[in-house]
Amino acid sequence: MNSKIPGQIGDSKITLLDKQYDWGVYVWQRENGKWFTDGHGNILNIPSHRGDEIQLQKLRQAAAHHGEPNGKPVFFAGLARITDEEYSEQVDRMKQGLIPNLNDLGAVAAAKQTIAQYGDEE
């Protein structure tokens, strides 16, 4: 019997855990299940706290204004908007082997643990 744990990825032992943050972004999902974008990869979204009806109403109004009233908001906990410049900086940091986003507290904590355990190469 091959039973899988909810959130399990394939046959691996890795399980995707939902972040329990109350802050994040809502994005607009069209009726067909695809994200509502501007055609350039930018998804209609709004920063919000989970369940913030004022922000949800703003997102619904924006979707309707741009011709997609039928759909639904989907919350992504712990995510934040970044500018194109911030994205470029994060890609550069990643290519240099650094933590792309120093606001990623989990990555920073893991890096500190690794340095404490194995030392710094410098």
Secondary structure, DSSP 8 states (H G I E B T S, - for coil): -----TTB-TTSS-B------SEEEEEEEETTSSB-B-SSS-B-EEEEETT-HHHHHHHHHHHHHTT--SEEEEEEET-----HHHHHHHHHHHHTTS-S-TT-HHHHHHHHHHHHHH----
